[in-house]
Amino acid sequence: MPFIGGRYHINPAMGAALEAAREAEAALQALELRAQEQRAYADNSDSDRDGDVDQAAADSKPGTGPVHRVEIEAAEVVPSHSGRAARGFVARVHRCGANGGGTEAIRGASTSPPETHVFSDHRDLVSFLGDELGKGK
């Protein structure tokens, strides 16, 4: 299997396309985040109210927006100290904007980079997903 972009892919053409799409999505998210920061900076420089700045900082914390999608990968890591492969799972949680809607939710784009969580057991992964996806209830 070809090793493309840090992942093994059965089909080299599909693997290259997936990695290109991931890079494009990361670039788009970086541009959106930069534009959002510039808008926030312009808004904050116009206002003298410190309460708005504190509220904006609280809203931008990771894990505050609704879950847009979750990517789960089976992973195998070989720690240098043991030399034995350890299997696990990597979950990348993509969230919509902290406001819970708006154009980000409509377009399907998140405004922040995905959160990465690593699990050594499938039961831990399922428990985490149950907690994260059950927050909206």
N, C-alpha and C positions, 0 to 999 in steps of 0.2 A: 504494500500500500504506500502511495506517495505521502510524504510528510510536507504539508503546505501550510505555512503560516502558524506553525506550532501545533498542528492537528493532523491526524491521519485521515485520509479520505480514500474511499474505494475507487471513485471515479476522479481522475486528475482534472478533467475539464470542469466538473461540477465543484470540486474542491477549490479550484482557482476562482470560479465565479462566486462561491460563498465567501471566500476570504476578501475578494474585491468588494463585495457588498458590505461586509462588516467594516472594512476600511472607509468606504463611502459614508456609511451611517455614522461612524465615529467622527469623521470630518464635518458632517452636517450638524451633529450635536455640538461639536466644539464651536462652530460658527454661530449657532443659535444661542449657546451659552454666552459667548462673547458679546453678541448683540443685546442680550438680556442684561448683562452686566453694564454695558454702556448706557442703556436706557435707565437702569437703576441709578447709576452714577449721575446722570443728567438730572433725574428727578430729585435725588437727594441733595445735589448742589443748589437746586432752586429753592428747596424748603429748608426751614430752620428747625423743624420739629424732630427731636431725637426719638420720639416714640415710634414714628413711622419706620425709622431705620432699624430699631430693635425688633419690630414686628416682621419686617421683611427678612431679617436674619433668622428669626425663629421659623418662618414659613419655608425657608430654603434648606432646612436640615434634611439629611438623607433619611428616607423612610417615612416621610410625611405625606407624600402623594399617593393616589391609588395605583395599584399594580396594573400596568398596561400589558406586559407579557413576561414570561419566565422562560429562559433558555436553560436546559439541564443537559450536562455532558457527563458521561462516565469518564473518570480520570484514573490514571495510574501514575503514581509518583514514586521515584526511587530516591529515598533519602541517602545522602552521602555517608552518614555515620553507620547505617545498617547494611546498605547494599541490597536490601530486599524490597521488592515492589509492594507498595501499599495501594490498594484500590479504594476509590471513593467517588464522590460526585461533586461537581461544581455547578452551582445555580447562579445565574445572572438575572437579577430582578430589574426589569426596566419599568420605570414609573412615569406616569403623566405628570404634568406640572403640579406644584404644591397646592394650587387653587382647586384642583380636582376636576378640571374641565377646560373649557375654552377651546381655542383653536388647536392646542396640542393634542387634546383627546380626539378631536374630529379628524385631524390629519393622521393620527396614529404615531406621532413623533413625541418622544420624551425630551425634556429640556435638560436633563442631567445624565451623566454617564451611569451605566448600570452598576448596581451594587453587586459585588461578588461574594458569595458565601461558599465555603468548602465543608463537605460532610464526609465522614469516614464510614457512615452506616446509612442504609436506605431509610431506616426508621426515623433517624434524626432529620433527614431531608423531608419526609412526609409530614412530620410534626411541624417543622418550620413552615412548610407550604400551607398547612392547615391554619396556622396562626396568622400568617401574612394575608392569605386570601379571605380569612374570616373576619378581618378587621372592619370591613365595610358593612357588616350586619348590624 
